[in-house]
Each structure stands twice: as structure tokens, then as C-alpha cells.
Amino acid sequence: MNTTTLGTIGERLVEAELLKLGFCVARPAVDVDGYDLLAGTNAREYHRLQIKTCRIPAECKGSYGYRYTALKNKKSDYFIFVCLMHNTFYIVPTDQTAASIRLSGDGSGQSELEKFFGAWHILKPASDDNAPTEVVDAE
């Protein structure tokens, strides 16, 4: 699988998860340097999301983890790391990422970023804490 296909799969998985959680989601019409998706709880407030996808964990020094590198672009508000084999996500504020990180894929690793495992709630404004997280059928 080439990197373009892998990246597209990750973006679509994140997009689907955001929609299931009740977020408004938009994709730029052209490739924008710095983010892949826009997401928010309404059309006027949104976050720029950079999606990074890793297919399988790799072994390093006797332990396994998903490795993400070349995280130099800091034009997004959040990075969302997709661990494809585990079908899991880490939602990490951009200012807390390094140029290279390693994640367990199940929230159990030693990285300081493991606390962002499945942390979709950080994309919601504080005022939305009690807002429904399910998509409501308008019919």
C-alpha cells in the first residue's frame, strides 16, 4: 500500500469517527499545506486537523509501537494519529508534539502522549461538555 492510499484511509476513518460523534466536518477542496480536515461542533468554530496514519506497529528495542516522523508542520491545531491495525486514534494538540513520536496503539504505552488516546472530547468547547455526542436523525 502506498503512502497516499494509507493517508487517505486514515483521513476517511477520522472523518467518519468525527461525524459519528456529531462534529461538523469539511475537507479542503485542494491540498492545503498544514491540515487535512476542518472539524467543529458548529459551522463557525472549527479546528484544523492534521491526520497521520501508521499501518502496523514496529519493533524497536524490544517493544512494539506505532512510529510517526516528520511532524515539522505546525499549522494545524491538532494532530490525529491513526493506528490502523488497532483501529484507534490519538487526538494531540499540535503544540505538544515532537518531530518524531511513538505510540502503543492501545493507550498503554510509556509516552507522555498516551493520555490523548481516544481523546475526542478535547475538540469540543467547554460549553459543549453536556452536548449529545451521537448524531441525531433529523427526520
C-alpha positions as CSV (number, residue, x, y, z in Angstrom):
1,M,0.0,0.0,0.0
2,N,1.5,3.4,-1.0
3,T,1.6,6.3,1.4
4,T,-1.0,8.3,-0.4
5,T,-3.5,5.5,-0.1
6,L,-2.6,4.9,3.6
7,G,-3.1,8.6,4.3
8,T,-6.4,8.7,2.5
9,I,-7.7,5.7,4.5
10,G,-6.7,7.4,7.8
11,E,-8.4,10.7,6.8
12,R,-11.6,8.9,5.9
13,L,-11.6,6.9,9.2
14,V,-11.1,10.1,11.2
15,E,-13.8,11.9,9.2
16,A,-16.3,9.0,9.8
17,E,-15.5,9.0,13.6
18,L,-16.0,12.8,13.8
19,L,-19.3,12.5,12.1
20,K,-20.5,9.7,14.4
21,L,-19.6,11.9,17.3
22,G,-21.7,14.8,16.0
23,F,-19.0,17.1,14.6
24,C,-19.3,19.2,11.5
25,V,-16.5,18.1,9.2
26,A,-15.1,19.7,6.0
27,R,-12.3,18.7,3.6
28,P,-10.4,21.4,1.8
29,A,-11.2,21.4,-2.0
30,V,-7.5,21.4,-2.7
31,D,-4.5,20.0,-0.9
32,V,-3.7,22.5,1.9
33,D,-0.3,22.6,3.4
34,G,-0.8,22.1,7.2
35,Y,-4.1,20.3,7.7
36,D,-6.3,17.7,6.2
37,L,-9.7,18.3,7.7
38,L,-11.7,21.0,9.5
39,A,-13.9,19.9,12.3
40,G,-16.0,21.6,15.0
41,T,-19.3,21.5,16.8
42,N,-20.8,24.2,14.6
43,A,-20.0,25.8,11.3
44,R,-18.4,28.9,12.8
45,E,-15.9,27.3,15.2
46,Y,-13.6,24.7,14.0
47,H,-10.2,23.1,14.4
48,R,-7.6,22.5,11.7
49,L,-6.7,18.8,11.9
50,Q,-3.5,17.1,10.5
51,I,-4.0,13.4,10.1
52,K,-1.1,10.9,10.3
53,T,-1.7,7.2,9.7
54,C,0.5,4.2,10.5
55,R,-0.4,0.8,9.3
56,I,1.2,-1.6,11.8
57,P,3.3,-1.2,14.9
58,A,7.1,-1.7,14.5
59,E,9.5,-3.3,16.9
60,C,12.2,-1.1,18.5
61,K,14.4,-2.0,21.4
62,G,12.3,-5.0,22.4
63,S,8.9,-3.3,22.4
64,Y,6.3,-2.5,19.7
65,G,4.7,0.8,18.8
66,Y,3.4,3.0,16.0
67,R,6.0,5.4,14.9
68,Y,5.3,8.8,13.4
69,T,8.0,11.0,12.0
70,A,8.4,14.3,10.1
71,L,6.0,16.1,12.2
72,K,7.5,19.5,11.5
73,N,4.4,21.2,10.1
74,K,2.8,23.1,12.9
75,K,0.0,24.9,11.0
76,S,-2.8,22.7,12.4
77,D,-4.5,22.9,15.8
78,Y,-4.3,19.2,16.4
79,F,-2.6,16.1,15.1
80,I,-4.8,13.0,15.0
81,F,-2.7,9.8,14.9
82,V,-4.4,6.8,13.4
83,C,-3.2,3.4,14.5
84,L,-4.6,1.3,11.6
85,M,-4.1,-2.2,12.9
86,H,-5.7,-1.3,16.3
87,N,-8.3,0.9,14.6
88,T,-7.6,3.6,17.3
89,F,-6.9,7.3,17.4
90,Y,-4.9,9.8,19.4
91,I,-6.0,13.4,19.4
92,V,-3.0,15.5,20.3
93,P,-2.7,19.3,20.5
94,T,-0.1,20.4,17.9
95,D,2.0,22.3,20.4
96,Q,2.6,19.0,22.4
97,T,4.0,17.0,19.5
98,A,7.7,16.5,18.8
99,A,9.3,15.8,15.4
100,S,9.0,12.1,16.0
101,I,6.7,10.2,18.3
102,R,5.9,6.6,19.2
103,L,2.5,5.4,20.5
104,S,1.3,2.0,21.7
105,G,-2.0,1.9,19.8
106,D,-4.0,0.9,22.8
107,G,-3.2,3.6,25.4
108,S,-0.9,1.5,27.5
109,G,2.5,2.8,26.4
110,Q,5.0,4.9,28.3
111,S,4.8,8.0,26.1
112,E,3.5,11.2,27.6
113,L,1.1,11.4,24.7
114,E,-0.7,8.1,25.7
115,K,-3.1,10.3,27.7
116,F,-4.5,11.5,24.4
117,F,-5.7,8.0,23.4
118,G,-9.3,8.4,22.2
119,A,-9.4,12.0,23.5
120,W,-12.1,13.3,21.1
121,H,-13.6,15.4,23.9
122,I,-10.7,17.9,23.6
123,L,-12.1,19.0,20.3
124,K,-15.3,20.2,21.9
125,P,-15.6,23.6,23.5
126,A,-16.0,23.6,27.3
127,S,-19.6,24.8,26.8
128,D,-20.4,21.6,24.8
129,D,-19.5,19.2,27.7
130,N,-23.1,18.2,28.1
131,A,-23.9,18.3,24.3
132,P,-25.0,15.0,22.8
133,T,-22.2,13.0,21.2
134,E,-24.4,11.0,18.9
135,V,-25.7,12.0,15.5
136,V,-29.4,12.8,15.8
137,D,-31.6,11.8,12.9
138,A,-33.4,15.0,11.7
139,E,-36.5,13.1,10.4
